[in-house]
């Protein structure tokens, strides 16, 4: 599985940073959720 960051896999990122693979995946998940909420707020403010 490739990431959107420099074409590295999550395994490579985990090895490079010393952060466990599942922690990186969890952090990405929460970041995506936060971004979706923020974008929904912007959309709602603009169109309503």
Secondary structure as UniProt FT lines:
FT   TURN            6..7
FT   HELIX           10..17
FT   HELIX           21..47
//
